[in-house]
Amino acid sequence: MPRRRTYTRRYSRRAFLKHARQNVPPSASSLQSNTTSTLRTTTSNLSTSSKRSSLPSHQKITKRTKLDITSTPANSNSNVPMDGYTILQNQVLFTLMCKTNCEGCGNRWNGTININKRDGLFVILSFHCSSCTNTITIETSPKVVASDRRDINVRSQIGSHLCGIRYAGLVKLKGAMNLPSPIQDERYSKWDKDLLVSVKSFSDRSMKKAVEEAVTAANGRELMVSGDGFWQTRGFQSRHGAAALLSCNTTPKVLDIETCSKTCNVCMGALAIKNSNPAQYNDIIRSHKCEKNYKKSSGTIESGAVLKMFQRSVSNYNIYYTKYGGDRDSKTFAALSDTPPYPRII
């Protein structure tokens, strides 16, 4: 019986993929799930399987929590999260509108849909009634608080980093799904810098919270941690690397992270004008924040980064890492023993 159930499940997946290939949509737009009351009425009849996929983004990404969304506070008869998104084919939207009555003349709507503005996945749609020239305009995504950016564009950019595909991969993904192209590459790069500030701020708060959880679990401020390092490229010739320290609780969490760079892109690029324009070269070198923070060999990045995190644990968190677990082939334990990070603590 278990074999038979497994076979049926696999066959249904193949059938679904075959059906999807044969029904590629001619055009699609990403629309927020609360655009019209008619859309809410239609989507309220979703199946139980679709309920599981309508979890908030945080739970979807971590896959740790399953929420009961059989009802929502906004509408007890709806199982659609009002802050979520639904990808809806334009033809389906037009057919849906043709089944509604115009709020201007009261007749069955029969008109045109136009895109007034597009910015990445965000669009402003206008529905023009041919009978009474009444026009309704909707925006498919809200603005981010204290910003002119649209929520859907910010989410897609964060998603591209989480999946490791960045801008080029995002262009291919949206092209394959017949969705609007992402924002321009120049704006994408600019937004990346702003996102980095928010990500760093969030990661700092997350690590501080993880430290307090570890302190509570250990019932003291002397902790056991595990660590590991990683490099940008294989081998020990990489110019960039990093290391992380994790708690040893039932659910390990990152307590600290340190990145090491043996080169700086700005410094390397400025070398091209060092001889031809020394004044500008000196201005660039003085004004920029150099990324180079490690001078030793690439093979010692892991041990050097872990040692640095040990040395700042008291100043950052007022805790002591008194026990350490790591790879047997690592030089980290030897570095910690040769250069004790805490006075009078072995």
Salt bridges, closest charged atoms under 4 A:
ASP119 OD1 - ARG187 NH1 2.83
GLU139 OE1 - ARG150 NH1 3.00
ASP148 OD1 - LYS143 NZ 3.89
ASP151 OD2 - ARG155 NE 2.87
ASP192 OD1 - HIS161 NE2 2.72
ASP192 OD2 - ARG166 NH2 3.78
ASP194 OD2 - ARG149 NH2 2.31
ASP194 OD2 - LYS190 NZ 3.92
GLU212 OE2 - ARG221 NH2 3.70
GLU213 OE1 - LYS253 NZ 2.89
ASP256 OD2 - ARG312 NE 2.94
GLU258 OE2 - LYS308 NZ 3.30
GLU258 OE1 - ARG312 NH1 2.69
ASP283 OD1 - ARG286 NH2 2.63
